[in-house]
Amino acid sequence: MGLFKDFKDDFSDAVDELVPTDEVSEKEDVMVNTLDEDLDVDSELNKLDGLLEQVAKKVDEPVAVKAPVTPVSDTVITEKKEKTSNSNRIEDYSRMSDVQTDSYTKNVETSKNLGINENAISDETAVITLGMTITGDLDSTGSITIEGTVKGNVKCNGKLVVNGTIRGNSVSSEFFADNAKVEGEVATSGTAKVGAGSVIVGNITATSAVIAGAVKGDIDVQGPVVVDTSAVVMGNIKSRSVQINNGAVIEGFCSQTYADVDVESVFKNVEA
């Protein structure tokens, strides 16, 4: 208790020096003297020990650490890119064709000549899965997707998508080949799109065409033709207009037979 009493005396002396005597006397009347009371030292120490134990527990508690984010490997990214490569190529060729054919519509007479009834196109799509081989002709009022092999002629009122092999002629309202092998004539009343990696041995007849693969045969298109960088064409091209990108290989003649320009009238005055 001597320690607390000494502290009280020192505190009183300090207050006397800073505060006038009158104010000190007034405050002494108000202040409650608790330093002279008997203190339970053991209980105070027990409280202090309890506080120390709580602090120690908080220090010992493990800190939650967020698990590190596992980076996506290059292999996974490559697989995703491979899965979407086909759809991306389809969109690319579709955009190329749409830009070139904004001012063109499907040739109704061509549809009639090919025996395609565009008014009777159903929403159904027949799929020839990978590993399936069909021997015989196919005829559908809807669309057909061929991932396997068809040994025979194929005709559909809708869209014909070929990712596999056709050994026969095909007739459709729209034709698209991607990594395909086709041995036969390709006739469509709409757009013919030959993607990179595709090989077609046979003539192509369409309203517009985008060629990025290999074609061995003549291309007869009443609208525009785009020959992309990766294209190889062994045959003549008849079209309304033709765009040949740098790197394309063409062994044959290009003729804008369906162009609106009267070539003879252009040179008529010069010859006269």
Steps between C-alpha positions, in 0.01 A plus 500: 500500500799732540538519124146633450536752783822640357328534164216690663736745669692565179178557310371746759823700495484525122140623509584762761770644280275528192165601654439790741438410864131599495424271206692215660299531818175492303610192301618324815144529632363339187767230445439163653797356679542139393873466539480455873254213464632149527554346154480130422832460323444131419171567321655781298789275397254225400317749276831596342585134442161448331564788263842361414349159424245655261772691319709184470206306353441767233868493408501119476185484284586407139451778247272410211702511180330495162602206289708603200320497169628217288607640163339348193756296315584558137368151419149586625502825304610314188222243540240775535634672190486174304139440606393843379718515188235346276225737615736797467586404143132465419431850633800643311392356166141601565606860558714497186209373298247739654717800416523391140133402455313785666358611166418147381211267573469131435425415141148362489547358153809314614303346787233381260757359263664310785164370617517680836174618652607781732144544622505146638820519706449337839687584820627145541870420467619147428847419637726229359731451795872434490576135437172440315507397133189515283485340159215647298336832418372744762200728451368738767263795517711641784874541551772234513828493691746236387786413733538141384503360144227495237546293186222638287325818392374747760206737457339727757279808492694654787869543578756230433797500740781258424773420751551148370498338156255495209554283197222623278323812381330740741213746462398746773380853569834576669827306515782512752806274519754502781783245499286306255569268208251517214522306175215622286311802373391765749188697407330750726244775451674710765856540622774240471766525770807282478699528821873453547600134504216396269561329164232494232546312173214614283332808360331755725183687403367768736366853536810614694810322625782527750792268426769441763572132430598302190269463200573296189226598260325798347325757719185654351357772724241757396609738776834581664784259570762542775816292460674509836872484580507125565300407188622280216278492191567286194228607261327794342302756697188663354343765721358846522805623693804333652727588792832316514694544822877496507635146522216325315595263217282482187574288195231602256318797352292756689209646308247754624233362272212621716633855547279796410777663300472472123858427410453543126358851539803607703738437209257586222607865465868410515469248216304749291 
